[in-house]
C-alpha cells in the first residue's frame, strides 16, 4: 500500500515538474514593455547572439536582393542556406526557454523560408519569385520587431 502511495506521489511531482517546464517553454521570460511590445529578458550574451542572428538575416536579405538583381541564383541559394534551418545549431540553447512560443514559431518559419528560397533559387531561377519570397520572409522580421524587444537582465 505504501509503495502505491509513493508511486502516485512521484507521478504527481513529475506531472507538476513537466507542467512547469512546459509553461516556461511556452511563455518564456517576458514582461510588458513601456512601448507596447513584450520585453524578452535575456542575458547579455543571449541578447547579443540574438541581435547578431537578426543582423545576419537582414544582411543576407540585402545580399540576396543584390544577387537576384544580377541573376546570380547560385549566390542567392548559398546565402539563403546560410540562414536556413541548418544555422539553428548555432543558436544558444538557453534562448529556447526564455523566448515565447510565438517568437519561436516566427524564428523557425523564417529559417524554413530561407531554405525554400535556396531550393527555389536553384530550381526555378526566377527573379520575381525570389523577390516575393524574400519579401514574405521579411514580413516575419517586421512582425517580430513589432511584438518583441530584447532586454538584457542580470540573470
Residue pairs with C-beta under 8 A, 6 or more apart in sequence:
24 97
25 96
25 97
25 101
26 100
26 101
27 100
27 101
28 40
28 97
28 98
28 99
28 100
28 101
28 103
29 40
29 41
29 42
29 97
29 98
29 99
29 153
30 38
30 39
30 40
30 41
30 100
30 148
31 38
31 39
31 41
32 38
32 39
33 39
33 149
33 151
35 149
37 146
37 147
37 148
37 149
38 100
38 147
38 148
38 149
39 148
39 149
39 150
39 151
40 98
40 99
40 100
40 103
40 148
40 149
40 150
40 151
41 98
41 151
41 153
41 155
42 50
42 95
42 98
42 150
42 151
42 152
42 153
43 94
43 152
43 153
43 155
44 152
45 92
46 92
46 94
46 95
46 98
47 150
47 151
47 152
49 91
49 92
49 95
50 95
50 150
51 150
53 91
54 141
56 83
57 83
57 110
57 114
57 141
58 141
60 79
60 80
60 82
60 83
60 114
61 134
61 137
61 138
61 141
63 75
63 79
64 75
64 76
64 79
64 80
64 117
64 130
64 134
65 131
65 134
67 73
67 75
67 76
67 79
68 76
68 127
68 130
68 131
68 134
69 127
71 125
71 127
73 121
73 122
73 125
73 130
74 121
74 122
76 117
76 118
76 121
76 130
77 117
77 118
77 119
77 121
77 122
78 118
80 114
80 115
80 117
80 118
80 121
81 114
81 115
81 118
83 110
83 111
83 114
84 111
84 112
84 114
84 115
84 118
85 108
85 111
85 112
85 115
87 111
88 108
88 111
96 104
99 107
100 148
102 147
103 144
103 147
103 148
106 140
106 143
106 144
107 144
109 140
110 137
110 140
110 141
113 133
113 136
113 137
113 140
114 137
116 133
117 130
117 133
117 134
117 137
120 126
120 129
120 130
120 133
121 130
124 130
